[in-house]
Amino acid sequence: MKDLLQARHIGVSEQDEAYMLQTIGVKSLDELIDQTIPASIRLEESIELPEPLTEQQYAEHIAEIASKNKLFTSYIGQGWYDTCTPAVILRNIFENPSWYTSYTPYQAEVSQGRLEALLNFQTAVCDFTGMPLANASLLDEATAGAEAATMMMNLRNREQAKTMLMCFL
């Protein structure tokens, strides 16, 4: 199984990079940058950056900064129960504000984040199971209820469904 989730999210190999550069007709990433980004908008001096941190060091650092925040009201909503959440999910989804905002759930930003999360989940499920398809259409409790009702209706034959629909009219 060559096309695993991990391989698609870590970045390209040196061989892949060389092939891509050759395909577009440049010798290096620097040459590509020179051809695509105008010199007038590039920095001329190097940026002074602190020493890099490990993932754990950064998590501790950012948690220390975040501990200064005051939590007044959480807008995440229902459905997050007292469960053990894997650190990778906690860090990359729940603690990543690009997945949600304080706006209504019908705002484009929220919808896009949810759709992207569902796509990533479906991709991972396909990778883990080896199946060509995965379903993850349940955005929230209301959607889950509607899907359950639809499934129930689809289990009935035509006559039963008509009778049931007449009860609601």
DSSP file (Angstrom, degrees, kcal/mol; ACC not computed):
  #  RESIDUE AA STRUCTURE BP1 BP2  ACC     N-H-->O    O-->H-N    N-H-->O    O-->H-N    TCO  KAPPA ALPHA  PHI   PSI    X-CA   Y-CA   Z-CA
    1    1 A M              0   0    0      0, 0.0     3,-0.2     0, 0.0   129,-0.0   0.000 360.0 360.0 360.0  94.8    0.0    0.0    0.0
    2    2 A K        +     0   0    0      1,-0.2     2,-1.5     5,-0.0     5,-0.1   0.828 360.0  67.8 -80.9 -34.4    2.1    2.8   -1.3
    3    3 A D        +     0   0    0      4,-0.1    -1,-0.2     3,-0.0     2,-0.2  -0.498  68.9 161.7 -92.9  68.0   -0.3    5.8   -1.1
    4    4 A L     >  -     0   0    0     -2,-1.5     4,-1.4    -3,-0.2     3,-0.2  -0.502  51.6-113.8 -87.2 157.2   -0.6    6.2    2.7
    5    5 A L  H  > S+     0   0    0      1,-0.2     4,-0.9     2,-0.2     3,-0.3   0.887 114.8  56.8 -53.7 -43.7   -2.0    9.2    4.5
    6    6 A Q  H >> S+     0   0    0      1,-0.2     3,-1.0     2,-0.2     4,-1.0   0.915 104.0  51.3 -57.9 -46.5    1.5    9.9    6.0
    7    7 A A  H 3> S+     0   0    0      1,-0.3     4,-0.6    -3,-0.2     3,-0.3   0.826 108.2  52.8 -63.4 -31.7    3.3   10.0    2.7
    8    8 A R  H 3< S+     0   0    0     -4,-1.4    -1,-0.3    -3,-0.3    -2,-0.2   0.660 114.5  40.7 -78.6 -14.7    0.8   12.6    1.3
    9    9 A H  H << S+     0   0    0     -3,-1.0    -1,-0.2    -4,-0.9    -2,-0.2   0.453 101.4  65.6-115.7  -1.5    1.2   15.0    4.2
   10   10 A I  H  < S-     0   0    0     -4,-1.0     2,-0.2     1,-0.3    -2,-0.1   0.766 104.1-106.4 -91.8 -28.1    4.9   15.0    5.0
   11   11 A G     <  -     0   0    0     -4,-0.6    -1,-0.3     2,-0.0     2,-0.1  -0.609  44.8 -47.5 123.7 174.7    6.1   16.5    1.8
   12   12 A V        -     0   0    0     -2,-0.2     2,-0.1     1,-0.1    -4,-0.0  -0.431  51.8-118.5 -82.7 153.8    7.8   15.4   -1.4
   13   13 A S     >  -     0   0    0     -2,-0.1     4,-2.6     1,-0.1     5,-0.2  -0.355  32.3-103.9 -79.6 168.6   11.0   13.3   -1.5
   14   14 A E  H  > S+     0   0    0      1,-0.2     4,-2.4     2,-0.2     5,-0.2   0.884 123.8  51.5 -61.3 -38.2   14.2   14.6   -3.0
   15   15 A Q  H  > S+     0   0    0      2,-0.2     4,-2.2     1,-0.2    -1,-0.2   0.918 110.4  47.6 -65.8 -42.8   13.6   12.5   -6.1
   16   16 A D  H  > S+     0   0    0      2,-0.2     4,-2.6     1,-0.2    -2,-0.2   0.910 111.5  51.2 -63.5 -41.8   10.0   13.9   -6.5
   17   17 A E  H  X S+     0   0    0     -4,-2.6     4,-2.7     1,-0.2     5,-0.2   0.934 110.2  48.6 -61.3 -46.3   11.3   17.4   -6.0
   18   18 A A  H  X S+     0   0    0     -4,-2.4     4,-2.4     1,-0.2    -1,-0.2   0.904 112.1  49.5 -60.6 -41.6   14.0   17.0   -8.7
   19   19 A Y  H  X S+     0   0    0     -4,-2.2     4,-2.4     2,-0.2    -1,-0.2   0.912 111.7  48.2 -64.1 -43.5   11.4   15.5  -11.1
   20   20 A M  H  X S+     0   0    0     -4,-2.6     4,-1.9     2,-0.2    -2,-0.2   0.916 112.4  48.5 -64.5 -43.4    8.9   18.4  -10.5
   21   21 A L  H  X>S+     0   0    0     -4,-2.7     5,-2.5     1,-0.2     4,-0.8   0.915 112.8  48.2 -63.2 -42.3   11.7   21.0  -11.0
   22   22 A Q  H ><5S+     0   0    0     -4,-2.4     3,-0.6    -5,-0.2    -2,-0.2   0.908 108.9  54.7 -63.3 -41.3   12.8   19.3  -14.2
   23   23 A T  H 3<5S+     0   0    0     -4,-2.4    -1,-0.2     1,-0.2    -2,-0.2   0.874 112.5  41.7 -61.7 -38.9    9.2   19.1  -15.5
   24   24 A I  H 3<5S-     0   0    0     -4,-1.9    -1,-0.2    -5,-0.1    -2,-0.2   0.504 118.8-111.5 -90.3  -2.9    8.6   22.8  -15.1
   25   25 A G  T <<5S+     0   0    0     -4,-0.8     2,-0.3    -3,-0.6    -3,-0.2   0.803  73.8 117.9  86.0  30.6   12.1   23.6  -16.5
   26   26 A V      < -     0   0    0     -5,-2.5    -1,-0.3    -6,-0.1    -2,-0.1  -0.906  55.5-143.1-125.6 159.4   14.1   25.0  -13.6
   27   27 A K  S    S+     0   0    0     -2,-0.3     2,-0.3     1,-0.2    -5,-0.1   0.729  78.1   4.9 -91.9 -23.8   17.2   23.7  -11.9
   28   28 A S  S  > S-     0   0    0     -7,-0.1     4,-1.9     1,-0.1    -1,-0.2  -0.953  71.1-104.8-153.2 167.8   16.4   24.6   -8.3
   29   29 A L  H  > S+     0   0    0     -2,-0.3     4,-2.7     2,-0.2     5,-0.2   0.862 119.8  57.5 -65.3 -35.3   13.8   26.0   -5.9
   30   30 A D  H  > S+     0   0    0      1,-0.2     4,-2.6     2,-0.2    -1,-0.2   0.917 106.3  48.2 -61.2 -42.2   15.8   29.2   -5.8
   31   31 A E  H  > S+     0   0    0      2,-0.2     4,-1.9     1,-0.2    -1,-0.2   0.897 110.8  51.5 -64.5 -39.8   15.5   29.6   -9.5
   32   32 A L  H  X S+     0   0    0     -4,-1.9     4,-1.3     2,-0.2    -2,-0.2   0.922 111.1  47.6 -61.6 -44.2   11.8   28.9   -9.3
   33   33 A I  H  X S+     0   0    0     -4,-2.7     4,-2.8     1,-0.2     3,-0.4   0.918 109.6  53.3 -63.8 -43.2   11.4   31.6   -6.7
   34   34 A D  H  < S+     0   0    0     -4,-2.6    -1,-0.2     1,-0.2    -2,-0.2   0.861 112.8  44.9 -58.8 -35.8   13.4   34.0   -8.8
   35   35 A Q  H  < S+     0   0    0     -4,-1.9    -1,-0.2    -5,-0.2    -2,-0.2   0.702 123.4  32.6 -82.1 -19.9   11.1   33.4  -11.7
   36   36 A T  H  < S+     0   0    0     -4,-1.3    -2,-0.2    -3,-0.4    -3,-0.2   0.735 108.2  59.5-112.3 -27.0    7.8   33.6   -9.9
   37   37 A I  S  < S-     0   0    0     -4,-2.8    -1,-0.2    -5,-0.2     5,-0.1  -0.919  83.9-121.9-111.0 118.9    8.2   36.1   -7.0
   38   38 A P    >   -     0   0    0      0, 0.0     3,-1.6     0, 0.0     4,-0.5  -0.275  14.4-131.2 -58.4 138.4    9.1   39.7   -7.9
   39   39 A A  G >  S+     0   0    0      1,-0.3     3,-1.0     2,-0.2    -5,-0.0   0.794 102.4  70.0 -59.5 -29.4   12.3   40.9   -6.3
   40   40 A S  G 3  S+     0   0    0      1,-0.2    -1,-0.3     3,-0.0    -3,-0.0   0.704 103.6  40.5 -66.4 -18.9   10.5   44.1   -5.2
   41   41 A I  G <  S+     0   0    0     -3,-1.6    -1,-0.2     2,-0.1     2,-0.2   0.447  96.6  96.1-108.4  -0.7    8.3   42.2   -2.7
   42   42 A R  S <  S-     0   0    0     -3,-1.0     2,-0.2    -4,-0.5    -3,-0.0  -0.623  80.1-110.1 -88.6 148.2   11.1   39.9   -1.3
   43   43 A L        -     0   0    0     -2,-0.2    -2,-0.1     1,-0.1    -1,-0.1  -0.513  18.9-155.9 -71.4 142.8   13.0   40.6    1.8
   44   44 A E  S    S+     0   0    0     -2,-0.2     2,-0.3     2,-0.1    -1,-0.1   0.745  74.5  53.8 -91.3 -25.9   16.6   41.4    1.2
   45   45 A E  S    S-     0   0    0      1,-0.1     2,-0.1     0, 0.0    -2,-0.0  -0.725  92.4-100.0-108.6 159.6   17.9   40.5    4.6
   46   46 A S        -     0   0    0     -2,-0.3     2,-0.4     1,-0.1    -2,-0.1  -0.418  36.5-115.2 -73.0 150.1   17.5   37.2    6.5
   47   47 A I        -     0   0    0     -2,-0.1     2,-0.9    -4,-0.1    -1,-0.1  -0.737  23.2-128.2 -86.4 132.0   14.9   36.9    9.2
   48   48 A E        +     0   0    0     -2,-0.4    -1,-0.0     0, 0.0     0, 0.0  -0.720  37.0 178.6 -81.8 110.2   16.3   36.4   12.7
   49   49 A L        -     0   0    0     -2,-0.9    -3,-0.0     1,-0.1     0, 0.0  -0.844  28.1-112.8-112.7 149.2   14.4   33.4   14.0
   50   50 A P        -     0   0    0      0, 0.0     3,-0.1     0, 0.0    -1,-0.1  -0.242  52.7 -74.4 -70.1 168.6   14.8   31.7   17.4
   51   51 A E        -     0   0    0      1,-0.1     0, 0.0     0, 0.0     0, 0.0  -0.321  62.0 -97.0 -60.0 145.9   16.2   28.2   17.6
   52   52 A P        -     0   0    0      0, 0.0     2,-0.3     0, 0.0    -1,-0.1  -0.301  36.7-140.9 -67.5 152.7   13.7   25.6   16.5
   53   53 A L        -     0   0    0     -3,-0.1     2,-0.1     1,-0.1     0, 0.0  -0.803  14.8-115.0-109.8 152.5   11.6   23.7   19.0
   54   54 A T     >  -     0   0    0     -2,-0.3     4,-2.7     1,-0.1     5,-0.2  -0.349  39.2-101.5 -73.1 168.4   10.6   20.1   19.1
   55   55 A E  H  > S+     0   0    0      1,-0.2     4,-2.4     2,-0.2     5,-0.2   0.913 125.1  47.6 -59.0 -42.9    6.9   19.4   18.8
   56   56 A Q  H  > S+     0   0    0      2,-0.2     4,-2.3     1,-0.2    -1,-0.2   0.922 111.6  49.7 -66.0 -44.4    6.7   18.8   22.6
   57   57 A Q  H  > S+     0   0    0      1,-0.2     4,-2.5     2,-0.2    -2,-0.2   0.913 112.9  47.3 -60.7 -42.2    8.7   22.0   23.4
   58   58 A Y  H  X S+     0   0    0     -4,-2.7     4,-3.1     2,-0.2     5,-0.3   0.915 109.5  53.0 -66.3 -41.5    6.4   24.0   21.1
   59   59 A A  H  X S+     0   0    0     -4,-2.4     4,-1.9    -5,-0.2    -2,-0.2   0.910 112.6  45.2 -59.6 -42.0    3.2   22.4   22.6
   60   60 A E  H  X S+     0   0    0     -4,-2.3     4,-2.1     2,-0.2    -1,-0.2   0.908 113.7  50.0 -67.1 -41.6    4.4   23.4   26.1
   61   61 A H  H  X S+     0   0    0     -4,-2.5     4,-2.0     1,-0.2    -2,-0.2   0.939 113.8  43.4 -62.0 -48.6    5.4   26.9   24.9
   62   62 A I  H  X S+     0   0    0     -4,-3.1     4,-2.8     1,-0.2    -1,-0.2   0.846 111.7  54.7 -69.9 -32.2    2.1   27.6   23.2
   63   63 A A  H  X S+     0   0    0     -4,-1.9     4,-1.8    -5,-0.3    -1,-0.2   0.885 106.8  52.1 -65.9 -37.6    0.2   26.1   26.2
   64   64 A E  H  < S+     0   0    0     -4,-2.1     4,-0.3     2,-0.2    -2,-0.2   0.920 112.4  44.8 -63.0 -44.1    2.0   28.5   28.5
   65   65 A I  H >< S+     0   0    0     -4,-2.0     3,-1.5     1,-0.2     4,-0.2   0.930 113.3  50.7 -64.0 -44.9    1.0   31.5   26.3
   66   66 A A  H >< S+     0   0    0     -4,-2.8     3,-2.1     1,-0.3    -1,-0.2   0.782  94.8  71.5 -66.2 -26.8   -2.6   30.2   26.0
   67   67 A S  T 3< S+     0   0    0     -4,-1.8    -1,-0.3     1,-0.3    -2,-0.2   0.689  88.6  64.5 -64.7 -15.1   -2.9   29.8   29.8
   68   68 A K  T <  S+     0   0    0     -3,-1.5    -1,-0.3    -4,-0.3    -2,-0.2   0.630  84.8  97.0 -80.3 -13.9   -3.0   33.6   30.0
   69   69 A N  S <  S-     0   0    0     -3,-2.1     2,-0.5    -4,-0.2    -3,-0.0  -0.358  71.3-135.5 -71.6 155.2   -6.3   33.6   28.1
   70   70 A K        -     0   0    0     -2,-0.1     2,-0.6     0, 0.0    -2,-0.1  -0.970  12.0-143.3-113.0 125.6   -9.5   33.8   29.9
   71   71 A L        +     0   0    0     -2,-0.5     3,-0.1     1,-0.2    -2,-0.0  -0.787  30.7 160.5 -90.8 117.8  -12.3   31.5   28.8
   72   72 A F        -     0   0    0     -2,-0.6     2,-0.4     1,-0.4    -1,-0.2   0.861  66.9  -4.3-100.4 -56.3  -15.7   33.1   29.0
   73   73 A T        -     0   0    0      0, 0.0     2,-0.5     0, 0.0    -1,-0.4  -0.997  62.1-138.9-142.7 134.5  -18.0   31.1   26.7
   74   74 A S        -     0   0    0     -2,-0.4     3,-0.2    -3,-0.1    -3,-0.0  -0.819  11.5-172.5 -94.6 130.8  -17.2   28.2   24.4
   75   75 A Y        +     0   0    0     -2,-0.5    26,-0.1     1,-0.2    -1,-0.1   0.216  59.1 103.2-103.1  13.3  -18.9   28.2   21.0
   76   76 A I  S    S-     0   0    0      1,-0.2     2,-0.2    24,-0.1    -1,-0.2   0.894  73.8-151.2 -66.0 -37.9  -17.8   24.8   20.0
   77   77 A G    >   -     0   0    0     -3,-0.2     3,-0.5     3,-0.1    -1,-0.2  -0.498  27.3 -27.0 103.7-170.8  -21.2   23.3   20.8
   78   78 A Q  T 3  S+     0   0    0      1,-0.2    63,-0.1    -2,-0.2     3,-0.1  -0.248 100.5  58.6 -77.8 166.9  -22.6   20.0   21.9
   79   79 A G  T 3   +     0   0    0      1,-0.1     2,-1.1    61,-0.1    -1,-0.2   0.279  66.3 111.3 102.2 -10.4  -21.1   16.6   21.2
   80   80 A W    <   +     0   0    0     -3,-0.5    -1,-0.1     2,-0.0     2,-0.1  -0.786  49.3 178.9 -99.0  95.1  -17.7   17.0   22.9
   81   81 A Y        -     0   0    0     -2,-1.1     2,-2.1     1,-0.1    -3,-0.0  -0.400  45.3 -77.9 -95.6 170.6  -18.0   14.6   25.8
   82   82 A D  S    S+     0   0    0     -2,-0.1     2,-0.3     2,-0.0    -1,-0.1  -0.448  81.7 134.2 -70.6  83.2  -15.5   13.7   28.5
   83   83 A T        -     0   0    0     -2,-2.1     2,-0.7     0, 0.0    -3,-0.0  -0.806  65.2 -94.5-127.8 168.2  -13.5   11.3   26.5
   84   84 A C        -     0   0    0     -2,-0.3    -2,-0.0     0, 0.0     0, 0.0  -0.776  41.9-163.8 -85.6 115.1   -9.8   10.6   25.8
   85   85 A T        -     0   0    0     -2,-0.7     5,-0.0     2,-0.0    -3,-0.0  -0.880  23.4-114.5-103.7 126.1   -8.9   12.5   22.7
   86   86 A P    >>  -     0   0    0      0, 0.0     4,-2.6     0, 0.0     3,-0.6  -0.281  25.8-121.1 -57.1 143.3   -5.6   11.5   20.9
   87   87 A A  H 3> S+     0   0    0      1,-0.3     4,-3.0     2,-0.2     5,-0.3   0.849 110.9  56.5 -57.1 -38.1   -3.1   14.3   21.1
   88   88 A V  H 3> S+     0   0    0      2,-0.2     4,-2.0     1,-0.2    -1,-0.3   0.879 111.6  43.0 -65.1 -36.5   -2.8   14.6   17.3
   89   89 A I  H <>>S+     0   0    0     -3,-0.6     4,-2.1     2,-0.2     5,-1.5   0.927 115.0  49.8 -71.4 -46.6   -6.6   15.2   17.0
   90   90 A L  I  <>S+     0   0    0     -4,-2.6     5,-2.2     3,-0.2    -2,-0.2   0.930 118.4  38.6 -56.6 -47.8   -6.7   17.6   20.0
   91   91 A R  I  <5S+     0   0    0     -4,-3.0    -1,-0.2    -5,-0.2    -2,-0.2   0.908 123.3  37.2 -73.0 -44.0   -3.8   19.6   18.6
   92   92 A N  I  <5S+     0   0    0     -4,-2.0    -2,-0.2    -5,-0.3    -1,-0.2   0.646 132.7  16.3 -91.1 -15.1   -4.6   19.7   14.9
   93   93 A I  I ><5S+     0   0    0     -4,-2.1     3,-0.9    -5,-0.2     6,-0.3   0.710 127.6  37.3-119.8 -61.6   -8.4   19.9   15.0
   94   94 A F  I 3 <S+     0   0    0     -5,-1.5    -3,-0.2     1,-0.3    -4,-0.2   0.861 124.8  39.6 -67.4 -35.3   -9.8   21.0   18.3
   95   95 A E  T 3 <S+     0   0    0     -5,-2.2    -1,-0.3    -6,-0.3    -4,-0.1   0.350  96.3  92.3 -95.1   7.1   -7.0   23.5   19.1
   96   96 A N    X   -     0   0    0     -3,-0.9     3,-2.0    -6,-0.2     4,-0.3  -0.875  61.0-160.6-104.2 106.5   -6.8   24.8   15.6
   97   97 A P  G >  S+     0   0    0      0, 0.0     3,-0.9     0, 0.0    -1,-0.1   0.627  81.7  78.5 -66.0 -11.4   -9.0   27.8   15.1
   98   98 A S  G 3  S+     0   0    0      1,-0.2    15,-0.1    15,-0.0     3,-0.1   0.703  89.6  58.1 -69.0 -14.7   -9.0   27.4   11.3
   99   99 A W  G <  S+     0   0    0     -3,-2.0     2,-0.3    -6,-0.3    -1,-0.2   0.682 119.2  12.2 -85.3 -18.8  -11.6   24.6   11.8
  100  100 A Y    <   -     0   0    0     -3,-0.9     2,-0.3    -4,-0.3    -1,-0.1  -0.979  58.3-167.9-152.1 161.2  -14.1   26.8   13.6
  101  101 A T        -     0   0    0     -2,-0.3     6,-0.1     2,-0.2    -3,-0.0  -0.848  42.4-101.6-139.3 178.5  -15.0   30.4   14.5
  102  102 A S  S    S+     0   0    0     -2,-0.3     2,-0.0     3,-0.0   -26,-0.0   0.385  90.7 101.4 -85.3   6.0  -17.4   32.1   16.8
  103  103 A Y  S    S-     0   0    0      1,-0.2    -2,-0.2     2,-0.0     0, 0.0  -0.202  89.6 -71.0 -80.8 177.3  -19.8   32.8   14.0
  104  104 A T    >   -     0   0    0      1,-0.1     3,-2.0     2,-0.1     6,-0.3  -0.314  47.0-111.3 -65.9 154.4  -22.9   30.8   13.1
  105  105 A P  T 3  S+     0   0    0      0, 0.0    -1,-0.1     0, 0.0    -2,-0.0   0.519 113.8  67.5 -67.9  -1.0  -22.3   27.3   11.7
  106  106 A Y  T 3  S+     0   0    0      4,-0.1     2,-0.1     5,-0.0    -2,-0.1   0.443  73.2 112.4 -97.5  -0.1  -23.6   28.5    8.4
  107  107 A Q  S <> S-     0   0    0     -3,-2.0     4,-2.3     1,-0.1     3,-0.2  -0.444  76.9-122.5 -70.0 147.1  -20.7   30.8    7.7
  108  108 A A  H  > S+     0   0    0      1,-0.2     4,-2.8     2,-0.2     5,-0.2   0.858 108.6  58.5 -59.5 -37.7  -18.5   29.7    4.9
  109  109 A E  H  > S+     0   0    0      1,-0.2     4,-2.0     2,-0.2    -1,-0.2   0.923 110.2  42.3 -61.0 -44.2  -15.4   29.6    7.1
  110  110 A V  H  > S+     0   0    0     -6,-0.3     4,-2.7    -3,-0.2     5,-0.2   0.932 114.3  50.6 -68.4 -45.8  -16.9   27.1    9.4
  111  111 A S  H  X S+     0   0    0     -4,-2.3     4,-2.7     1,-0.2     5,-0.2   0.909 110.1  50.2 -59.5 -42.4  -18.4   25.0    6.6
  112  112 A Q  H  X S+     0   0    0     -4,-2.8     4,-2.6     2,-0.2    -1,-0.2   0.923 111.0  48.7 -63.8 -43.5  -15.1   24.9    4.8
  113  113 A G  H  X S+     0   0    0     -4,-2.0     4,-2.4    -5,-0.2    -2,-0.2   0.917 113.0  47.4 -62.0 -43.2  -13.3   23.7    7.9
  114  114 A R  H  X S+     0   0    0     -4,-2.7     4,-2.6     2,-0.2    -2,-0.2   0.921 112.4  49.3 -64.4 -43.0  -15.9   21.0    8.6
  115  115 A L  H  X S+     0   0    0     -4,-2.7     4,-2.4    -5,-0.2    -2,-0.2   0.904 111.7  48.8 -63.5 -40.0  -15.8   19.8    5.0
  116  116 A E  H  X S+     0   0    0     -4,-2.6     4,-2.6     2,-0.2    -1,-0.2   0.908 110.8  50.5 -66.5 -40.3  -12.0   19.7    5.1
  117  117 A A  H  X S+     0   0    0     -4,-2.4     4,-2.5     2,-0.2    -2,-0.2   0.915 111.3  48.9 -62.2 -42.1  -12.1   17.7    8.3
  118  118 A L  H  X S+     0   0    0     -4,-2.6     4,-2.9     2,-0.2    -2,-0.2   0.905 110.9  50.1 -64.5 -40.9  -14.6   15.3    6.9
  119  119 A L  H  X S+     0   0    0     -4,-2.4     4,-2.5     2,-0.2    -2,-0.2   0.925 111.7  47.9 -63.5 -43.8  -12.5   14.8    3.8
  120  120 A N  H  X S+     0   0    0     -4,-2.6     4,-2.3     2,-0.2    -2,-0.2   0.908 113.1  49.0 -62.4 -41.2   -9.4   14.2    5.8
  121  121 A F  H  X S+     0   0    0     -4,-2.5     4,-2.6     2,-0.2    -2,-0.2   0.937 111.7  48.0 -63.1 -47.3  -11.3   11.7    8.0
  122  122 A Q  H  X S+     0   0    0     -4,-2.9     4,-2.4     1,-0.2    -2,-0.2   0.898 111.3  51.3 -61.5 -40.6  -12.7    9.9    5.0
  123  123 A T  H  X S+     0   0    0     -4,-2.5     4,-2.3     2,-0.2    -1,-0.2   0.923 111.0  47.7 -62.1 -44.7   -9.2    9.7    3.4
  124  124 A A  H  X S+     0   0    0     -4,-2.3     4,-2.8     2,-0.2     5,-0.2   0.913 110.7  51.3 -63.6 -42.9   -7.7    8.2    6.6
  125  125 A V  H  X S+     0   0    0     -4,-2.6     4,-2.5     1,-0.2     6,-0.4   0.913 110.1  49.7 -61.6 -42.4  -10.6    5.7    6.9
  126  126 A C  H  X S+     0   0    0     -4,-2.4     4,-2.1     1,-0.2     5,-0.4   0.917 112.6  48.0 -61.1 -42.8  -10.0    4.6    3.2
  127  127 A D  H  < S+     0   0    0     -4,-2.3    -2,-0.2     1,-0.2    -1,-0.2   0.924 114.9  44.5 -63.4 -44.6   -6.2    4.3    3.9
  128  128 A F  H  < S+     0   0    0     -4,-2.8    -2,-0.2     1,-0.2    -1,-0.2   0.869 123.4  34.0 -70.5 -36.5   -6.8    2.3    7.1
  129  129 A T  H  < S-     0   0    0     -4,-2.5    -1,-0.2    -5,-0.2    -2,-0.2   0.682  96.1-130.7 -93.8 -18.7   -9.4   -0.1    5.7
  130  130 A G     <  +     0   0    0     -4,-2.1    -3,-0.1    -5,-0.3    -4,-0.1   0.585  61.0 139.7  76.6   9.0   -8.2   -0.4    2.2
  131  131 A M        -     0   0    0     -6,-0.4    -1,-0.3    -5,-0.4    -2,-0.1  -0.552  58.4-133.0 -84.5 151.7  -11.8    0.4    1.0
  132  132 A P  S    S+     0   0    0      0, 0.0     2,-0.3     0, 0.0    -1,-0.1   0.722  86.4  34.4 -77.1 -19.5  -12.3    2.7   -2.0
  133  133 A L        -     0   0    0     -7,-0.1     2,-0.3    -8,-0.1    -2,-0.1  -0.938  57.6-175.7-134.9 154.1  -15.0    4.8   -0.3
  134  134 A A        -     0   0    0     -2,-0.3     2,-0.4    -3,-0.0   -12,-0.1  -0.985  17.7-139.6-145.4 147.1  -15.8    6.1    3.2
  135  135 A N        +     0   0    0     -2,-0.3     3,-0.0     1,-0.1    -2,-0.0  -0.896  30.9 154.5-110.4 136.7  -18.8    8.0    4.5
  136  136 A A        +     0   0    0     -2,-0.4   -14,-0.1     1,-0.0   -15,-0.1  -0.307  20.8 137.7-152.0  58.7  -18.6   10.8    7.0
  137  137 A S        +     0   0    0      1,-0.1     2,-1.1     6,-0.0    10,-0.0   0.420  36.4 106.4 -92.1   2.9  -21.7   13.0    6.3
  138  138 A L        +     0   0    0      1,-0.2     3,-0.1   -20,-0.0    -1,-0.1  -0.696  33.9 167.4 -91.5  99.6  -22.7   13.7    9.9
  139  139 A L        -     0   0    0     -2,-1.1     2,-0.3     1,-0.1    -1,-0.2   0.848  66.2 -19.7 -76.6 -35.4  -21.8   17.3   10.7
  140  140 A D  S  > S-     0   0    0      1,-0.0     4,-2.3   -61,-0.0     5,-0.2  -0.891  81.2 -74.9-159.4-176.5  -23.7   17.5   14.0
  141  141 A E  H  > S+     0   0    0     -2,-0.3     4,-2.4     1,-0.2     5,-0.2   0.865 125.5  53.2 -62.9 -37.0  -26.5   15.9   16.0
  142  142 A A  H  > S+     0   0    0      2,-0.2     4,-2.3     1,-0.2    -1,-0.2   0.917 110.4  46.9 -65.2 -42.4  -29.3   17.4   13.8
  143  143 A T  H  > S+     0   0    0      2,-0.2     4,-2.6     1,-0.2    -2,-0.2   0.907 111.0  52.4 -64.4 -41.2  -27.7   16.0   10.7
  144  144 A A  H  X S+     0   0    0     -4,-2.3     4,-2.4     1,-0.2    -2,-0.2   0.905 109.6  49.5 -61.7 -41.2  -27.3   12.6   12.4
  145  145 A G  H  X S+     0   0    0     -4,-2.4     4,-2.3     2,-0.2    -1,-0.2   0.915 111.4  48.4 -63.6 -42.9  -31.0   12.7   13.3
  146  146 A A  H  X S+     0   0    0     -4,-2.3     4,-2.4     2,-0.2    -2,-0.2   0.901 111.9  49.4 -64.3 -40.8  -32.0   13.5    9.7
  147  147 A E  H  X S+     0   0    0     -4,-2.6     4,-2.7     2,-0.2    -2,-0.2   0.907 110.4  50.8 -64.7 -40.7  -29.8   10.8    8.3
  148  148 A A  H  X S+     0   0    0     -4,-2.4     4,-2.4     2,-0.2    -2,-0.2   0.918 111.1  48.1 -63.4 -42.3  -31.2    8.3   10.8
  149  149 A A  H  X S+     0   0    0     -4,-2.3     4,-2.4     2,-0.2    -1,-0.2   0.904 112.1  49.7 -64.2 -40.8  -34.8    9.2    9.8
  150  150 A T  H  X S+     0   0    0     -4,-2.4     4,-2.4     2,-0.2    -2,-0.2   0.915 110.7  49.5 -63.4 -43.1  -33.9    9.0    6.1
  151  151 A M  H  X S+     0   0    0     -4,-2.7     4,-1.0     1,-0.2    -2,-0.2   0.914 110.4  51.2 -62.2 -41.6  -32.3    5.5    6.6
  152  152 A M  H >< S+     0   0    0     -4,-2.4     3,-0.7     1,-0.2     4,-0.5   0.918 110.8  48.2 -61.6 -43.5  -35.5    4.4    8.5
  153  153 A M  H >< S+     0   0    0     -4,-2.4     3,-1.3     1,-0.2    -1,-0.2   0.900 108.1  55.0 -63.8 -39.7  -37.7    5.6    5.6
  154  154 A N  H 3< S+     0   0    0     -4,-2.4    -1,-0.2     1,-0.3    -2,-0.2   0.677  98.3  63.5 -69.9 -16.3  -35.5    3.8    3.1
  155  155 A L  T << S+     0   0    0     -4,-1.0    -1,-0.3    -3,-0.7     2,-0.2   0.650  91.1  84.1 -79.1 -15.4  -35.9    0.5    4.9
  156  156 A R  S <  S-     0   0    0     -3,-1.3     2,-0.0    -4,-0.5    -3,-0.0  -0.553  82.6-117.4 -89.0 151.7  -39.7    0.6    4.2
  157  157 A N     >  -     0   0    0     -2,-0.2     4,-2.5     1,-0.1     5,-0.2  -0.282  41.7 -91.9 -76.5 175.5  -41.3   -0.7    1.1
  158  158 A R  H  > S+     0   0    0      1,-0.2     4,-2.3     2,-0.2     5,-0.2   0.881 125.3  48.6 -58.4 -43.3  -43.2    1.8   -1.1
  159  159 A E  H  > S+     0   0    0      2,-0.2     4,-2.2     1,-0.2    -1,-0.2   0.912 112.6  47.7 -66.5 -42.8  -46.6    1.2    0.6
  160  160 A Q  H  > S+     0   0    0      2,-0.2     4,-2.5     1,-0.2    -2,-0.2   0.905 112.0  50.5 -64.2 -41.1  -45.2    1.5    4.1
  161  161 A A  H  X S+     0   0    0     -4,-2.5     4,-2.6     2,-0.2    -2,-0.2   0.912 110.0  49.6 -64.1 -42.7  -43.4    4.7    3.2
  162  162 A K  H  X S+     0   0    0     -4,-2.3     4,-2.1    -5,-0.2    -1,-0.2   0.917 112.1  48.7 -62.6 -42.2  -46.6    6.2    1.7
  163  163 A T  H  X S+     0   0    0     -4,-2.2     4,-1.1     1,-0.2    -2,-0.2   0.918 112.5  48.0 -62.7 -43.9  -48.5    5.3    4.8
  164  164 A M  H  X S+     0   0    0     -4,-2.5     4,-0.7     1,-0.2     3,-0.5   0.907 110.7  50.4 -65.9 -41.5  -45.9    6.8    7.1
  165  165 A L  H >X S+     0   0    0     -4,-2.6     3,-0.9     1,-0.2     4,-0.8   0.872 104.3  58.9 -63.8 -36.2  -45.7   10.0    5.0
  166  166 A M  H 3< S+     0   0    0     -4,-2.1     3,-0.4     1,-0.3    -1,-0.2   0.815  97.9  61.2 -63.2 -29.2  -49.5   10.4    5.2
  167  167 A C  H 3< S+     0   0    0     -4,-1.1    -1,-0.3    -3,-0.5    -2,-0.2   0.813 104.9  48.0 -65.0 -29.5  -49.2   10.5    9.0
  168  168 A F  H <<        0   0    0     -3,-0.9    -1,-0.2    -4,-0.7    -2,-0.2   0.638 360.0 360.0 -87.4 -14.6  -47.1   13.6    8.8
  169  169 A L     <        0   0    0     -4,-0.8    -1,-0.2    -3,-0.4    -2,-0.2   0.477 360.0 360.0 -88.1 360.0  -49.4   15.5    6.3
